[in-house]
Amino acid sequence: MEVLPEGGGPLKLRAPLQRRPLAALLAGAGRAVSVDTLTDAIWTELPPDQARKALLECLHRLRRNLGEPYRINLEHAGYRTGIRSTSNQPAVGRANLPWRHG
């Protein structure tokens, strides 16, 4: 996955624990993604005992790497981002920034 901020080079999201939740959020196509879905996206096997805490840490790091303008918002149904994938298959390929409202 490649994330291209406007006016800059690609963001380096090397850690799978950052790429996987971003991919799940992009696959949500602007809709809220549940904590359970994000947890399943990050840990394909059995999640750790403190999965919710670990998920929050992953999202914190991802938010920090994406920067302030590219928010990941907590909503009643889960987490949502306005970042849109530019590929035909959301969550695979390229994501353009800045954040676009959908």
C-alpha positions as CSV (number, residue, x, y, z in Angstrom):
1,M,0.0,0.0,0.0
2,E,1.2,3.5,-0.8
3,V,-0.1,6.6,0.8
4,L,0.7,9.8,-1.1
5,P,0.2,13.1,0.7
6,E,-0.5,16.1,-1.4
7,G,2.8,17.9,-2.3
8,G,5.0,15.2,-0.7
9,G,6.6,11.8,-1.1
10,P,5.0,8.6,0.0
11,L,4.5,8.0,3.7
12,K,6.5,5.1,5.1
13,L,4.0,2.7,6.7
14,R,6.4,-0.2,7.2
15,A,4.7,-1.9,10.2
16,P,1.9,-4.3,9.4
17,L,0.2,-3.0,12.5
18,Q,-0.2,0.3,10.7
19,R,-0.9,-0.9,7.2
20,R,-3.6,-3.4,8.2
21,P,-5.9,-1.1,10.1
22,L,-5.5,1.6,7.3
23,A,-6.4,-1.0,4.7
24,A,-9.5,-2.0,6.7
25,L,-10.5,1.7,7.1
26,L,-10.0,2.2,3.3
27,A,-12.1,-0.9,2.6
28,G,-14.8,0.7,4.7
29,A,-15.1,3.3,1.9
30,G,-15.9,6.2,4.2
31,R,-18.1,4.2,6.5
32,A,-17.4,3.4,10.2
33,V,-15.4,0.2,10.7
34,S,-16.1,-1.7,13.9
35,V,-13.5,-2.4,16.5
36,D,-14.1,-6.1,15.9
37,T,-13.4,-5.7,12.1
38,L,-10.2,-3.7,12.8
39,T,-9.1,-6.3,15.3
40,D,-9.7,-9.1,12.8
41,A,-7.8,-7.2,10.2
42,I,-4.7,-6.7,12.4
43,W,-4.6,-10.2,14.0
44,T,-5.6,-12.8,11.5
45,E,-5.1,-15.5,14.2
46,L,-6.0,-15.2,17.8
47,P,-5.8,-11.6,19.0
48,P,-3.8,-10.8,22.1
49,D,-5.4,-10.6,25.5
50,Q,-5.3,-6.8,25.5
51,A,-6.4,-6.5,21.9
52,R,-8.5,-3.4,22.4
53,K,-5.6,-1.6,24.1
54,A,-3.2,-2.8,21.4
55,L,-5.6,-1.6,18.7
56,L,-5.8,1.9,20.3
57,E,-2.0,2.0,20.3
58,C,-1.9,1.0,16.6
59,L,-4.4,3.7,15.7
60,H,-2.5,6.3,17.7
61,R,0.7,5.5,15.8
62,L,-1.2,5.5,12.5
63,R,-2.7,8.9,13.3
64,R,0.7,10.3,14.2
65,N,2.2,9.0,10.9
66,L,-0.7,10.3,8.8
67,G,-0.6,13.7,10.4
68,E,-3.3,16.0,11.9
69,P,-5.2,16.8,8.7
70,Y,-5.8,13.1,7.9
71,R,-8.0,12.2,10.7
72,I,-9.2,8.8,11.9
73,N,-12.4,9.6,13.7
74,L,-14.2,7.5,16.4
75,E,-17.9,7.3,15.9
76,H,-20.7,5.3,17.5
77,A,-20.3,2.4,15.1
78,G,-16.5,2.4,15.0
79,Y,-13.6,4.2,13.3
80,R,-13.8,6.1,10.0
81,T,-11.5,7.9,7.7
82,G,-12.3,10.1,4.8
83,I,-9.1,9.0,2.9
84,R,-10.1,7.4,-0.4
85,S,-8.4,4.6,-2.2
86,T,-7.5,5.4,-5.8
87,S,-7.4,1.8,-6.9
88,N,-10.4,-0.2,-8.1
89,Q,-10.0,-2.4,-5.1
90,P,-10.2,-0.4,-1.9
91,A,-7.5,-1.1,0.6
92,V,-5.2,-2.4,-2.1
93,G,-3.0,-0.1,-4.0
94,R,-2.7,3.6,-3.5
95,A,-4.5,6.1,-1.2
96,N,-4.4,9.8,-2.1
97,L,-4.3,12.5,0.6
98,P,-5.5,15.0,1.5
99,W,-8.5,13.8,3.3
100,R,-11.7,14.1,1.2
101,H,-15.1,14.2,2.7
102,G,-17.4,11.6,1.3
